[in-house]
Amino acid sequence: MGLVPPASGCRAGAPVRLLRANGAAMAATVRVSTSEDAEGSIQHAVQVRPPDALCAPAELARARSTL
């Protein structure tokens, strides 16, 4: 804990490519949060989302039209 991830890394919010169950590639950003409970056990929570640029309505519509 306390380490800063590299700017180009997925933990810093850089887009990454993941594979869907059907084998299709999907762009995503990953957010990782870390917490420690009273007993000293470290918990990591991972949230996977589409990149922020794809969250704009026009970009979502364009992405849907290419599927």
LOKEGU-368021 format. One record per residue (C-alpha): residue in three letters; x, y, z. Coordinates in steps of 0.05 Angstrom, whole numbers. Each point is the difference from the previous one (the first is absolute). Last residue first. Layout:
residues N
+------+--------+--------+--------+
! type !      X !      Y !      Z !
+------+--------+--------+--------+
!  ALA !      X !      Y !      Z !
...
+------+--------+--------+--------+
This chain:
residues 67
+------+--------+--------+--------+
! type !      X !      Y !      Z !
+------+--------+--------+--------+
!  LEU !   -431 !    -77 !   -669 !
!  THR !     20 !     64 !    -36 !
!  SER !    -66 !     36 !     13 !
!  ARG !      5 !    -14 !     75 !
!  ALA !     69 !     33 !      4 !
!  ARG !    -26 !     62 !    -36 !
!  ALA !    -60 !      6 !     47 !
!  LEU !     46 !     -8 !     60 !
!  GLU !     47 !     53 !    -28 !
!  ALA !    -57 !     49 !     -9 !
!  PRO !    -27 !    -14 !     71 !
!  ALA !     69 !     11 !     33 !
!  CYS !     19 !    -61 !     41 !
!  LEU !     49 !    -24 !    -54 !
!  ALA !     50 !     54 !     18 !
!  ASP !     -4 !    -22 !     73 !
!  PRO !     26 !    -69 !    -19 !
!  PRO !    -51 !    -55 !     12 !
!  ARG !      0 !    -23 !     72 !
!  VAL !     34 !    -54 !     43 !
!  GLN !     -2 !      9 !     75 !
!  VAL !     49 !    -39 !     43 !
!  ALA !     -2 !     -5 !     76 !
!  HIS !     62 !    -22 !     38 !
!  GLN !     -4 !    -20 !     74 !
!  ILE !     61 !     -1 !     46 !
!  SER !     -6 !    -38 !     66 !
!  GLY !     29 !     38 !     59 !
!  GLU !    -51 !    -24 !     51 !
!  ALA !    -36 !     67 !      2 !
!  ASP !    -11 !     -2 !    -76 !
!  GLU !     47 !     28 !    -53 !
!  SER !    -25 !     32 !    -63 !
!  THR !     22 !      2 !    -73 !
!  SER !    -36 !     29 !    -59 !
!  VAL !     13 !    -19 !    -72 !
!  ARG !    -31 !     36 !    -58 !
!  VAL !      7 !    -32 !    -69 !
!  THR !    -16 !     33 !    -66 !
!  ALA !    -29 !    -39 !    -58 !
!  ALA !      5 !    -15 !    -74 !
!  MET !    -33 !    -65 !    -21 !
!  ALA !     28 !    -54 !    -46 !
!  ALA !    -47 !    -54 !    -25 !
!  GLY !     14 !    -72 !     22 !
!  ASN !    -73 !    -19 !     15 !
!  ALA !     14 !      3 !     76 !
!  ARG !     26 !     71 !     -9 !
!  LEU !     74 !     15 !     -6 !
!  LEU !     30 !     60 !     34 !
!  ARG !     39 !     57 !    -31 !
!  VAL !     28 !     55 !     45 !
!  PRO !    -13 !     75 !      7 !
!  ALA !     47 !     37 !     47 !
!  GLY !    -32 !     15 !     67 !
!  ALA !     62 !      1 !     45 !
!  ARG !    -13 !    -73 !     20 !
!  CYS !      2 !    -19 !    -74 !
!  GLY !     72 !     25 !     -6 !
!  SER !     24 !     57 !    -46 !
!  ALA !      7 !     50 !     58 !
!  PRO !     40 !    -51 !     41 !
!  PRO !    -34 !    -20 !     65 !
!  VAL !     17 !     40 !     63 !
!  LEU !     19 !    -44 !     59 !
!  GLY !    -33 !     16 !     67 !
!  MET !    -23 !    -71 !     13 !
+------+--------+--------+--------+
